[in-house]
Amino acid sequence: MTSPTYDVVAIGNAIVDVLSHSDDAFLAAENMAKGSMQLMFSPEEADALYDKMGPGIEASGGSAANTVAGIAALGGKCGFIGQVAKDQLGDVFAHDIRAMGVTFGTVARDGEPTTARCLIFVTPDGQRTMNTFLGASQFLPEAALDRDLIADAAILYLEGYLWDPEEPRQAMRAAIEVSRKAGRKVAFTLSDVFCISRHGADFRRLMADGLIDIMFANEAEILALMETEDFDAAVAAAAAQVPMLVVTRSEQGAIAVSGGKTVAVPAAPVERVVDTTGAGDLFAAGFLSGQANGKSVEQSLKLGALCAAEIISHVGARPQVDLKALAAKLG
């Protein structure tokens, strides 16, 4: 087995985020569940909601794309595979992720639907409520996989959100096979409780089949996945099926369970929570960066917590300070 060139290659939704400040009354009027992600099923629906937004900030996003952008900001070598359309938003996404130093070579798709967009409403308490039109990102075919890139990465990172449509699901299954044949590790993020409600059985099967090396979840997601309201029982059940389980707990910090040992770290201090968009994505970036660079589980958790704290201190899911300099403070 050759040494990998890349630390992490991720497969996920290629989305352009549009972020705007809002209030609880607007969310209620639009029947949005605060803090959730809901899907929009037509560009017309997305356009209608966009027209109701206040002034917004446009930036390329997508959960796994945010994670590799974070790893790149920490100095890691990353790649991303995700489908955009040949349109303006597709150009925005490609430019942004390449500007972060991430290898991105997925060929843009002709015709409809348009590149995916996520309309994000940020309330004064920093909670983000997402409304996503998945567009072209749902049509990532297995043929679009760069198998050499996947095989050349220490870790393949997969986004649970992309498990919904059939084509990308098959592409991700094929990517897992490529990664495992190359002797690499596979990491998976559960993404969202609604995602688990649709595909929990599939995710549990991936674990039971030994296809996942590192599983990321937040507290609500691990409870949903293991179908219990007992946090400790959920963690114990999931940890028995994956070599490494990482669970974030918001202000309570995070834990990792590996080899029967549990390591816990507190949340990194943050002066003011402005926007929680991307908190889990950047936590995963810090943790995976630590693991790819031979750091201990505790050091990796602390780096994840530090990256998450940076991201929730401002609007948007991409770092605004030098993460390498921040990470250097941890030693």
Steps between C-alpha positions, in 0.01 A plus 500: 500500500647835393491807723200720413553837333180644644390523862127496422284472189132573557185426305200722567247748377653788304287789625517877497375643831301821523496623862269766638398616848143429603278466809280233656182665371614464138585132554158439653325683215684282247434178698871433555620284788770713661847349478401239240578437136206455266503429130348705221404301195496755218703803392173698504450423872861603567453823303182589692671457838812682379283800412386519865855503639667809634848603384710186465854372479582249221772243560565149381391245757379146542584302812790284378632786283512720812697227676769465233524880471569503875763225472666691215502815717682294764765415242366162390489367143142430397277414209126531446259317272156655448269590214431854378321624188645716224364827643606802703456332839699201375783736408478665846524164673795378292692827538449515877605146579804510271600836651517321836759265351265202462534279191164506317464349156142373472374595153205744506168360380311637199136607518253499785489493795713790615785484751378433853438788738425520870302794634607543863313713751706594805303608810640731772593198718733375223277208398492429128194371318580362157285461191681308231435453130734214414485551124793358306668358811246216505628377165857404588554178302742223583676586172595840646712342774873563476604154622870581500433804720293293744763226520769762562332645813567384855133558583187498283237724661134451407204726566174341618295773331603360160352158582151616394519473119573164338784602266732654762419219745632248249800724433581512873469123536745464210734755662499303826607192306784691329620646829492172689677312220777761521528435876373844597251612765138600444336773708127573492294787641135435582413860403146539632227322699260523204765330288518222760121465505517422128818291488578383853474134401754554221739684733475227764572241231815687390618485862408137549680406179820663628510759220534807726819575695406840643138602566404862576171593669352759728296408806161501329634299204655222706174460695304482173744255341496257793125549558520586870462804723787387725819679392742263674321195358503650150873575518580153634296327229649706215857486633484121501460507121759755386872532582452871579179680602506880535201679652469878535282640780484876427597697813576173683796432270563169326595140562679232302478128572763263364619161617268515799649829622304826517674837471304818573595863443311820587376742238756765410404841640332745265415859587169504313319243290413678177412217259518123556512425125786260438586434866487122458676521162794692644513281808544205264769696313702551816459142617587343164795735457629390838456132419663535157801661668549239768359699791337326796122466525494767771708742291280433197185571704648824633592610148146421387355703787731793417396500132131479593537794740659711226223425253209582735653839586407644158248462218583225249649153501851576374787613728569873524824481699823305457406155633863385486597780740209408729595133491864585584379627839396145588857381442 
